[in-house]
Amino acid sequence: PRMKFENEFVVRRPVEACASVLESDATITSLFPDTEIVSNAGGVRETRTRVSALGAETTVRFKFKSRPGGGMRFEKICDGKIWRSLEGNISLAAVNPETTRVVIAMDGSTRALVPEFTIKAPMKDQLQQMTRALRARMEQA
């Protein structure tokens, strides 16, 4: 099954300031608790996060790549147990010269035997947490 999630907020910072916050390693590691950057090559940062999911301790890995003009693409490195694919995008758009709209979107497909209800709530929680962390980092900048 395919799932889409999206969250947005507006912050009183110009797009350029928000883009520089997104470039920071500290911002990337703040998106998920207990996260570290394990490689940074060719403009792609790979992270590793320890999580408890569905009653088991596991490691989740993502790749983050900045986009020209601000914004960022990210994708989960899928092991195939739950997700076939999970990709995301953080986009920045000027509301006016001093204010930016930030949109975090994720789109993924799970294995056929994974019931949607078992993954939808945790993914919404994850998106909320990413939104809170990103907003806090941008407001502090």
N, C-alpha and C positions, 0 to 999 in steps of 0.2 A: 504493500500500500504506500502511496505517495502522501507526504504531509508537508504543509507550508506553515511557517510561523513568522510573524512580523511584529516589531515594536518600534516606536519612535518617540523622540522627545525633542524639545527646542531648548537651546542653551544660548545665553547672552555672551557669545564669543564669536569673532569672525571665523570664516571657514579656514583660513590659513592657520589660526591658533588651534582649531580643532584637529586639523590635519597633522600638526606637529605633535599633538598629544597622542594621536593614533600611531605615530612613528616610534614612540617610546617603548622599550622593552618592558618597563614597569606597567604600562597600560595593558600590553598583551598578557602578562602574567596575572594581572588583576581580574581579568575576565572570568577566570575559573579559579576557585580556591585550590591551594596546594599544587600550583603549576610552576614548571620551570621550562626555560628555553634550552633545548638540547642541541640545536644547530642553527646556524645563521649563515646560509650560503646562497649566493646569486639572488639576493633580495627576498629570499624565502626563509621565514623563521619557523622552525618546528618545535612544538611544545609537547610536554608529557605531563599528564595530570593523573593523580591517584584518586580514584572514586570508588564509592560503594554503590553498586547498581544491581537491582533485582536480587539483593541478599548476598552478593559476592564482591570481594575486593578486586579491582581491576585497574588497568592503566589505559588511559585514553590519549590518543595522539592527534594533534591538529597541525596543519600547515597554514601560515598566514603570509599573504603577499600584498604589499602596498600597491595602490593604483595611482597612476599619474593624476594630479589635481586633487589629491586627497581621497580618502576612502580606502577600503581594504577588502580583499577576498579571503575567505578561509574555507578549509575543507577538512573533514575528519578522515584520518587514515583508517579505513574500515577493515575490521578483521572478519566481517561476514557473519558474526554471531547474531547481531540484531540489525545493524544498518548495512544496506547494499551501498548506499551513497548518502552523504550529508554535506551540503555545501552552504556557504553563507556569504553575505555581503554586508559591509557597513558603508553606507553612502552619506555624503555631506552635501547639503544644498543651502545656499544663502537665502535667508528670509529677507534680510536687509544687510547693509554692510557690517552691522554689529551682532547679528543673530544668525544662528545656524540650525537647520533641521537635521537631525541625525536619525537615520533609519537602519535598524538591524533586521535583516531578513535571513531566514534559514529555509532550505528546501531539501527534503530527503526522501529516500524510499527504504522501507524496512524489508526484511525477508518475509516471504509469504505467510509463514506460520507465526509471526509476531503480531498479537492482537493490538490494534491501534490504541485501545484504552490503556494498555500497560505502558506505553511510551509517550503518549500525548501529554499527560500531566507533568511527568518529569522534564520533558522538553520545554513546556511553557515555563516551569520553574527556572530552568537553566537560562532561558531567554530573559526572564525578569531579572535574574541575578546579573547577567551580562549587561543589561540596560542600566541597572543601578550602579554597577562598578564603572561603566564608561561615563555615565553622567557625572558621577562624583569626581572622576579624574579631569573631565573637561571643565567642570565648575571651579576646580581648584587651580587650574592653569593660569 
